[in-house]
Amino acid sequence: MKFSEVKDLSKVELVKRINEKKNEMFQLKMKHSLGLLANPLSIRNERREMAVMMTALNQKNAETKES
């Protein structure tokens, strides 16, 4: 998911999606530890997508504090 797509989401939606990504990360890490994960690079991709969402959320929080 690109930043341009994420920055248009509301704060509530961002928090919801970040929590979903955290859950997916947990599942991927568990599968990886058990040797069931076919593509270990998917962990990196999920982590990066979550970072993009967290960056957008932090920017929105900073904008509201300035106002």
C-alpha positions as CSV (number, residue, x, y, z in Angstrom):
1,M,0.0,0.0,0.0
2,K,1.5,3.3,-1.0
3,F,1.6,6.4,1.2
4,S,-0.6,8.4,-1.1
5,E,-3.3,5.8,-0.5
6,V,-2.8,5.7,3.2
7,K,-2.7,9.5,3.9
8,D,-6.4,9.9,2.9
9,L,-7.6,7.4,5.5
10,S,-9.1,8.7,8.8
11,K,-7.4,8.2,12.1
12,V,-9.8,5.5,13.2
13,E,-9.3,3.6,10.0
14,L,-5.5,3.9,10.3
15,V,-5.6,2.5,13.9
16,K,-7.8,-0.3,12.8
17,R,-5.6,-1.3,9.9
18,I,-2.4,-1.0,12.0
19,N,-4.0,-3.4,14.5
20,E,-4.8,-5.8,11.7
21,K,-1.2,-5.6,10.4
22,K,0.1,-6.4,13.9
23,N,-2.1,-9.4,14.0
24,E,-1.0,-10.5,10.6
25,M,2.7,-10.0,11.6
26,F,2.2,-12.2,14.6
27,Q,0.6,-14.9,12.5
28,L,3.5,-14.7,9.9
29,K,6.1,-14.9,12.6
30,M,4.5,-17.9,14.1
31,K,4.3,-19.7,10.8
32,H,7.9,-18.8,10.1
33,S,9.1,-20.2,13.4
34,L,7.2,-23.4,12.7
35,G,8.7,-23.6,9.2
36,L,5.3,-23.3,7.5
37,L,5.9,-19.9,5.8
38,A,6.5,-20.2,2.1
39,N,7.8,-16.7,1.5
40,P,9.7,-15.2,4.5
41,L,9.9,-11.9,2.7
42,S,6.2,-11.4,3.4
43,I,7.2,-10.5,7.0
44,R,9.3,-7.6,5.7
45,N,6.5,-6.4,3.4
46,E,4.0,-6.4,6.2
47,R,6.3,-4.6,8.5
48,R,7.0,-1.9,5.9
49,E,3.3,-1.5,5.2
50,M,2.6,-1.1,8.9
51,A,5.4,1.5,9.1
52,V,3.8,3.5,6.3
53,M,0.5,3.5,8.2
54,M,2.1,4.5,11.5
55,T,3.9,7.4,9.8
56,A,0.6,8.7,8.3
57,L,-1.0,8.4,11.7
58,N,1.8,10.3,13.4
59,Q,1.6,13.0,10.8
60,K,-2.2,13.4,11.4
61,N,-1.6,13.5,15.2
62,A,1.1,16.2,14.7
63,E,-1.3,18.3,12.6
64,T,-4.0,18.2,15.2
65,K,-1.6,19.2,18.0
66,E,-0.4,22.2,15.9
67,S,-4.0,23.4,15.4
